[in-house]
Amino acid sequence: MDWQQIFGYEPNIDYPAFDKIPSGLTFRCADRQPGYYADIETRCQVWHWCLPTGYMFSFLCPNGTVFNQAYRVCDWWTNVNCPESEAMYSINDDLYRDVEGNLIVG
């Protein structure tokens, strides 16, 4: 069964369909709050986890899904407007805080 014909969507055209994290991405955690970040460069199929130490881990959402910055999860690509993700990076401000709101580092 050809799912592309049934649903009318084509991988790598209508949505990203990487099988691995592309090399040479420009996203960096330097000067960012710790948290989870959609990678706009990959149309949000890749997301990055920035630790309080500045170290970064990168992850790939399964094909057909992209990182939903609002909920910090991989979600169906039809539910996400990737270009708007960068405007929602501040959602991470609530992470890595103690009860008084101070940033927890290390």
Secondary structure, DSSP 8 states (H G I E B T S, - for coil): --HHHHH---BTTTB---SS--TT-----TTS-SEEEE-GGGTTSEEEEE-TTS-EEEEE--TTEEEETTTTEEEEGGG--GGGGGGGGGGGGGSSB-TTS-B---
